[in-house]
């Protein structure tokens, strides 16, 4: 019986668990040669992390979901920016960003599913 449960559990796809880690407001949008559009942001809650998942909200509606391509503080690429600090963000394969858009930042984690 245990072997059958284990075999069936292997057929289940992993569940993706999202954990909210922060919000940022876009203050200004800049065009950077070779990068595209970069959002000048203020992290308003939590933390922003490079390679984190992001949702771009305009008027409380999600218009894009993807990942952060770059996260810069002043001119330096940084691993994270905490609440109350300004930073520059660029998105992977997306550049329709405008001032006053809100960025929701989250992490994704795969959780193995099992049969009980």
Buried (B, 14 or more C-beta within 10 A) or exposed (E): EEEEEEEEEEEEEEEEEEEEBBBBBBEEBEEEEEBBBBBBBBBEBBBBBBEBBBBBBBEEEEBBEEBBBBBBBEEEEBEBBEBEBBBBBBBEEBBEBEEEBBBBBBEEEEEEEEEE
